[in-house]
Amino acid sequence: MEVKTRGMEAFMMAKEKLIAITEGEKRGILIALEEEQKRSSGNRERLNLIANLARRTQEAPRHRFLWPWGKAPLYDLYLDSEEWAMAKHSVNELRNQRIADGRGTGSTDDSLYKLMTAKYRNAPER
């Protein structure tokens, strides 16, 4: 975590992974987290982490650059390494489950790709 100063005030910046996701990818991550929550019903600490990650995904702020020509709006989701691993694991498990059921994996593939290619950026303080 590093401290940046602007004028008289200081604010904290942390290196976290930034994922710019669409509404469909956001829904895919939320569905995967819901399934993960069902699988880990006994572990209280893991359930709290999943619930916090689902809330943060749902409340992700809009991307600062808006597309003027009608493309889908993007949302900025910042994840630390533990949250990123949890999201990646749960989306991958959902993808494996859908492949085993013979269903399509389109949105989960997109969500997993965005998670895997996320870069570290300076995240605003939480």
C-alpha angles and dihedrals in degrees: 000000000000131000118228123192127213112181109312098337127079125206132189122245123190129190107245134156114266118212117185103203136179124228091263093051089048089054090049092054091047092051090049091050091049090053090047089052090055091050096050099045096140101052108083096189092050091048090054091050091049093047092049092048092048091050092049091048091050092048097043110145122243117268112263094237112065120202108238095197100065103269119150113282117250128224126208114230117184115197131182118221095269094049091044092053091048093050093045092049095047094047090048091049090051090049091051091048092051092048090051090050092049093242129135121275101197102123094036090052090052092048092047092049091052091049094048095048096045116131129212114257136168104272125205117250114277 
